[in-house]
Amino acid sequence: MEITEVRIKLMEESEDRLRAFCSITLDHCFVIRDLKIIEGTNGPFVAMPSRKMSARCGRCGSKNHLRSHYCNQCGSRLRGPQDLKDVEGGPNKLYADIAHPINQACRDMIQHAVIREYALELERAKQPGYMSRYDEEYVDTTPPAPHLPPAVATPDQLVNEGSPIARPHFLDPKPQGSPTAANAPKDPKRFGDGVFE
């Protein structure tokens, strides 16, 4: 696995330690957005994308963010964890990662690539006319796959491609002068639906 692109969106007016948002592309084909670059005590570090944890209201059962004071659905007061059931991840966990590395080597690879691009983006931001690429649309640059025949061929394709499979007779157009239902000879023992006397 290789990080093939890193995009940075600097946060100039941020009052907290958030310095930038980031997206990474893996192997030219998979994008992970909303990584955060946060200023730590030992320099900037990368935080993985996360979502706020939620729990169900004890009265109506709808989900609310942890530490909410009131239920968004029924409006009843949420006094604390004792009033919340089905707390995801325990009552002390407020956020859960959406995507994250599962070993230190992968974490280090992401950290180094993102922080290196963050330093370059800070230099680019000093240039006149600077524009962030973070919100630009991702474009597929891979060549299109070769045309594959459909999984189930139609009778026309079978005949036109010279397949040895015979075309069913009911798909052929009627030749000129062939009997129609009106002038076809009638079998006295047969009626219209194939029912015999």
Secondary structure, DSSP 8 states (H G I E B T S, - for coil): --EEEEEEEE-TT-SSSEEEEEEEEETTTEEEEEEEEEEETTEEEEE--EEE-EEEETTT--EEETT-SB-TTT--B--SGGGEES-TT-TT--EEESS--SSHHHHHHHHHHHHHHHHHHHHHHTSTT----TTS-----S--------SS--HHHHHHTT-SS---GGGS---TT---TTTS---TTB-TTS-B-
